[in-house]
Amino acid sequence: MKTLAVIANCGKPRAADVLRRLSNKAVALELEIYTDEATAEHFKQAKAVSSSEIFDLVDGVMALGGDGTMLRVARALNGRPNLLMGVNIGSLGFLTSVTEDEMETGLECLAQDKFLISHRAVANIRVERQGENIATYRGLNDVVVSRGPSSRVVTLDVFVGKDKGTSYVCDGLIVSTPTGSTGHSLSAGGPILTPDTAAFVLSLICPHTLSSRPLVVPDQSEIAIKVAESSGELLLSVDGQVDRKLAQGDSIRVTRSPKDVRFALLPDYNYYAVLRQKLHWRGKSV
């Protein structure tokens, strides 16, 4: 890898210091670095280009921040095949595979093509109103249909392929990819899926019946959610970053995109080690 885009959340307290370190290492490795305008203020050796051009000029992308930064960059890639490596300079950083202390090592691995590749499924989301497509999105983590500011429950009809699943009376519904299964879905009681699992998870938000449970379905199926009954506007949220108001009768169709996001991981990366660390799993003490 010879060319790299570096995109940082410059609002993080340590962003400027980390970028200075990264700049020194990139010069030593003779990497050609491109950045967006915000990152360029702390990375003088890089070439600042517009966000619409940057991914077409580079082999890979290094995102510095937390999970929000990773989701933002993944969405901006918009199906492009660029490799994406995340460096955690935030708090949880579940999607980032490289710690701040490992940043120089991560840069070396990219420069020397010594890394693992994890293909992360992306959800294609289509919103229909009266039979017409009114919006499309890509979600790496999840799509959430919720009641928004209203205090009233909603009724959502759910179909998997041609089959009707059921009608849920609830506060909302989460459709999660395997990558997003450790996010909002997990908080709602959903299962954890390993990144290579070919499935979506449907998790209910405060269902009004004890028989409602999370549902795992193959990602070859189309999931359709129809707003059957609502006393007010609902809110559609994609990856917690893109919002749209919904009305009664709207349908949300979710399928797996043919274009995944490719994560570049350090050679010793282990997903289960990440789960143990981030979720504070503990075995029997001896």
Buried (B, 14 or more C-beta within 10 A) or exposed (E): BEEBBBBBBBEBEEBEEBBEBBBEBBEEBEBBBBBBEBBBEBBEBBBBBEEEEBBEBBBBBBBBBBBBBBBBBBBBBEEBEBBBBBBBBBEEBBBBBBBBEBBBBBBBBBBEEEBBEBEBBBBBBBBBBEEEEEBEBBBBBBBBBBBBEBEEBBBBBBBBEEEEBEEBBBBBBBBBBBBBBBBBBBEBEBBBBEBEBEBBBBBBBEBEEEEBEBBBBEBEBBBBBBBBBBEBBBBBBBBBEBEBEBEBEBBBBBBBBEBBBBBBBBEEBEBEEBBEEEEEEEEEEE
